Amino acid sequence: MPIVHIHMFEGRSVDQKRELVRTVTDAIVNSVATAPENVHIVIHDMAKHDYGDAGKLGCDAQ
């Protein structure tokens, strides 16, 4: 049972998330020969101020 966690900045629409889940599910089904019902995807929306890279918060990066 593949479980996929996707972390991304908030702001995507429900339609974009729907397409992401469909596309990732298809990729998992095709690559590990499992049924779509066995694929579980968790989307973690993050605010840019909750993420840091190279010593800076995401909201401070340009």
C-alpha positions as CSV (number, residue, x, y, z in Angstrom):
1,M,0.0,0.0,0.0
2,P,1.9,3.1,-1.2
3,I,1.4,6.2,1.0
4,V,2.7,9.4,-0.7
5,H,3.1,12.6,1.3
6,I,3.3,15.8,-0.8
7,H,4.5,19.0,1.0
8,M,3.9,22.2,-1.0
9,F,3.2,25.9,-0.4
10,E,-0.5,26.7,0.1
11,G,-2.4,28.4,-2.6
12,R,-3.3,25.6,-5.0
13,S,-6.9,25.3,-6.0
14,V,-9.0,22.2,-5.3
15,D,-8.9,21.4,-9.0
16,Q,-5.1,21.6,-9.1
17,K,-4.9,19.2,-6.1
18,R,-7.4,16.9,-7.8
19,E,-5.2,16.7,-10.9
20,L,-2.1,16.2,-8.8
21,V,-3.7,13.3,-6.9
22,R,-4.9,11.7,-10.2
23,T,-1.5,12.1,-11.9
24,V,0.5,10.8,-8.9
25,T,-1.9,7.9,-8.4
26,D,-1.5,6.9,-12.1
27,A,2.3,7.1,-11.8
28,I,2.3,4.9,-8.7
29,V,-0.1,2.4,-10.3
30,N,2.0,2.1,-13.4
31,S,5.4,1.9,-11.7
32,V,4.6,-0.6,-8.9
33,A,1.7,-2.5,-10.4
34,T,-0.9,-1.9,-7.8
35,A,-4.5,-0.9,-7.9
36,P,-5.5,2.7,-7.5
37,E,-7.5,1.8,-4.4
38,N,-4.2,0.9,-2.7
39,V,-2.6,4.3,-3.3
40,H,-3.0,6.9,-0.5
41,I,-1.9,10.5,-0.9
42,V,-1.6,13.1,1.8
43,I,-1.2,16.8,0.8
44,H,0.5,19.0,3.4
45,D,-0.1,22.7,2.6
46,M,2.5,24.9,4.2
47,A,2.5,28.7,4.6
48,K,5.7,30.2,3.3
49,H,6.5,31.5,6.8
50,D,6.5,27.8,8.0
51,Y,9.3,26.8,5.7
52,G,13.0,27.8,5.7
53,D,15.8,27.2,3.2
54,A,19.4,28.5,3.2
55,G,18.8,30.4,6.4
56,K,15.8,32.3,5.2
57,L,12.0,31.8,5.7
58,G,10.2,31.1,2.5
59,C,8.3,34.3,2.8
60,D,11.6,36.2,2.8
61,A,13.1,34.6,-0.2
62,Q,12.9,36.3,-3.6
